[in-house]
């Protein structure tokens, strides 16, 4: 069957369905070769697949149910039951074969605080969910960018391997011709061995990152090939900028407020009365018991109803007072933990800012070294092409030869890898500082707009 299907999707629809369709395609084709996957797609899949995000979503549902529970305390429940049975001798219970009851809370000082606590709990859960999504995006972005850079380094290392083989052949010929010594040949072989070890290290890093991305996204191992063009430029933020409140720190603060409301509610539980409402209906009969033998009035009405309000004064309930002390201690602990999280984030910002300045300078040095190595390679190639001979006289430089070309090419590739590695450290530090300053959402917006 042949034919063509064309689906016209809007920009937003493509962005919504792309991760889903890509995941289905990869799962349904186990032997599918590597395909370029954008960074935005990897981040979306990581957020969908993250167990931390799923746990945070479950906490949101739990917090919402807790709030509903505090509201439902004012809604009368309705319970229907039956106590059908035969009795002999003096009746020990009410002659009821069917009953219904309802009860609810009418007024409570504590319940108002419990409701506020539940609302603060929902706020904390939603903030924790946002924090988990941002952390998942940071982990996926860092792994993706490193995987992209390591693959580019690996490509340069493979080029170096071919260059070292040429160098060994050239050195072998020069040694046989008596131009160079055996030591020069051994040195070229040592260079080749070191570069091989470096290439094996890069292959191990690439395999580890491929497994990490597979675990983050839920895609098969080796199915992701980074698309360098999909990586936007990381904003060069400064620690001097006013930081936004991190969702995780804000969640700690909301959780502390929730504990404080809970503690206040427990404290009011033994200081203030509460009012409840109750109603009971019974359907009574005499056929299954001997009430008639013990009561003068044999005409029990079958339908009986009672209702009323109950006022409770738990002033001497020491268990409630002890519970209030427990929740007060928990509220104090949560408050201290929120303050500690804020201080730790401030220390992290200062540390990242210092590291960022050093890494920025290191990246600049590595870039300049790469440019110098590239210029030196071009100079060697130009001299070899022009056939410039050696100058006469003592101390004059020797004439360039193919060995010099291979060494210049190997050095240029090495400086290229060093520059890539320096840029990776700078990218990680910038992303970390974005996260610590509370600007991670700016990075996510940049991803989806690219």
Residue pairs with C-beta under 8 A, 6 or more apart in sequence:
9 17
15 40
15 448
18 41
18 44
19 41
19 44
19 45
19 48
22 37
22 41
22 45
23 45
23 217
23 218
23 219
25 32
26 32
26 35
26 219
26 220
26 223
27 219
27 220
30 220
32 220
32 223
34 222
34 223
34 224
34 225
35 223
35 224
35 225
36 225
36 226
36 227
37 219
37 223
37 224
37 225
37 226
37 227
38 227
38 230
39 141
39 144
39 145
39 226
39 227
39 230
39 231
39 232
39 447
40 230
40 447
40 448
40 450
42 140
42 144
42 213
42 216
42 217
42 224
43 136
43 137
43 140
43 141
43 144
43 444
43 447
45 140
45 216
45 217
45 218
45 219
46 136
46 137
46 139
46 140
46 216
46 217
47 53
47 133
47 136
47 137
47 140
48 218
49 216
49 217
49 218
50 132
50 133
50 136
50 216
52 132
52 135
52 136
53 129
53 132
53 133
53 136
55 132
56 125
56 128
56 129
56 131
56 132
56 133
57 129
59 125
59 128
59 129
60 122
60 125
60 126
60 129
62 125
63 118
63 121
63 122
63 124
63 125
64 122
66 118
66 121
66 122
67 115
67 118
67 119
67 121
67 122
69 118
70 111
70 114
70 115
70 118
71 115
73 104
73 105
73 108
73 111
74 104
74 105
74 106
74 111
75 104
76 102
76 103
76 104
76 277
76 279
77 102
77 103
77 104
78 100
78 101
78 102
79 100
79 101
79 102
80 98
80 99
80 100
81 98
81 99
81 100
81 101
82 97
82 98
82 99
83 93
83 96
83 97
83 99
84 97
84 288
85 288
86 288
86 289
87 93
87 288
87 289
87 290
88 290
89 290
90 294
91 289
91 290
91 291
91 294
94 282
94 284
95 284
95 285
95 286
95 288
95 289
95 291
95 300
96 282
96 283
96 284
97 283
97 284
97 285
97 288
98 282
98 283
99 280
99 281
99 282
99 283
100 280
100 281
101 278
101 279
101 280
101 281
102 278
102 279
103 276
103 277
103 278
103 279
104 276
104 277
105 111
105 274
105 275
105 276
105 277
106 275
106 276
106 277
106 309
107 274
107 275
108 272
108 274
108 275
109 265
109 268
109 271
109 272
109 274
110 265
110 266
110 268
110 269
110 272
110 274
111 265
111 274
112 265
113 261
113 262
113 264
113 265
113 268
114 261
114 262
114 265
116 261
117 258
117 259
117 260
117 261
117 262
117 265
118 258
120 254
120 255
120 257
120 258
120 261
121 254
121 255
121 258
123 254
124 251
124 252
124 254
124 255
124 258
125 251
127 247
127 248
127 250
127 251
127 254
128 247
128 248
128 251
130 247
131 246
131 247
131 248
131 251
134 247
134 435
134 440
134 441
134 444
135 435
136 216
137 440
137 443
137 444
138 431
138 432
138 435
138 440
139 216
140 213
140 216
140 217
141 431
141 443
141 447
142 427
142 428
142 431
143 209
143 212
143 213
143 216
144 213
144 224
144 226
144 231
145 231
145 424
145 427
145 428
145 431
146 205
146 209
146 424
146 428
147 206
147 209
147 210
147 213
147 224
147 226
148 226
148 228
148 231
149 420
149 421
149 423
149 424
150 202
150 205
150 206
150 209
151 206
151 225
151 226
152 228
152 420
153 202
153 417
153 420
153 421
154 199
154 202
154 203
154 206
156 413
156 416
156 417
156 420
157 195
157 198
157 199
157 202
157 413
157 417
158 199
159 413
160 195
160 199
160 410
160 413
160 414
161 192
161 195
161 196
161 199
163 406
163 409
163 410
163 413
164 188
164 191
164 192
164 195
164 406
164 410
165 192
166 402
166 406
167 188
167 191
167 192
167 403
167 406
167 407
167 410
168 185
168 188
168 189
168 192
170 401
170 402
170 403
170 406
171 180
171 184
171 185
171 188
171 403
172 185
174 180
174 184
174 403
175 181
175 182
175 184
175 185
191 410
195 410
210 221
210 222
210 224
211 221
213 219
213 224
214 220
214 221
214 222
214 223
214 224
217 224
230 450
232 446
232 447
232 450
234 427
234 430
234 431
234 434
234 443
235 430
235 434
235 439
235 442
235 443
235 446
236 430
237 430
237 433
237 434
237 437
237 439
238 353
239 349
239 350
239 352
239 353
239 356
239 433
239 437
241 437
243 345
243 349
243 436
243 437
243 438
244 437
244 438
244 439
245 438
246 345
246 435
246 436
246 438
247 438
248 341
249 338
249 341
249 342
249 345
252 334
252 337
252 338
252 341
253 338
255 334
255 338
256 331
256 334
256 335
256 337
256 338
258 334
259 327
259 330
259 331
259 333
259 334
259 335
260 331
260 334
260 335
262 327
262 330
262 331
263 324
263 327
263 328
263 330
263 331
266 320
266 323
266 324
266 326
266 327
266 328
267 324
267 328
269 314
269 320
269 323
269 324
270 314
270 315
270 317
270 320
270 321
270 324
271 315
273 311
273 312
273 313
273 314
274 311
274 312
275 309
275 310
275 311
275 312
276 309
276 310
276 312
277 307
277 308
277 309
277 310
278 307
278 308
278 309
278 310
279 305
279 306
279 307
279 308
280 305
280 306
280 307
281 303
281 304
281 305
282 303
282 304
282 305
283 302
283 303
283 304
284 300
284 301
284 302
284 304
285 300
285 302
286 292
286 298
286 300
291 298
291 300
292 298
314 320
345 436
348 432
348 436
349 433
349 436
349 437
352 429
352 432
352 433
352 436
353 433
355 429
356 426
356 429
356 430
356 433
359 422
359 425
359 426
359 429
360 426
362 422
362 425
362 426
363 419
363 422
363 423
363 425
363 426
365 422
366 415
366 418
366 419
366 421
366 422
366 423
367 419
367 422
369 415
369 418
369 419
370 412
370 415
370 416
370 418
370 419
372 415
373 408
373 411
373 412
373 414
373 415
373 416
374 412
374 415
376 408
376 411
376 412
377 408
377 409
377 411
377 412
380 400
380 404
380 405
380 408
381 405
381 408
383 400
384 400
384 401
384 402
384 404
384 405
388 399
388 400
389 399
390 396
390 397
390 398
390 399
391 397
431 443
434 440
434 442
434 443
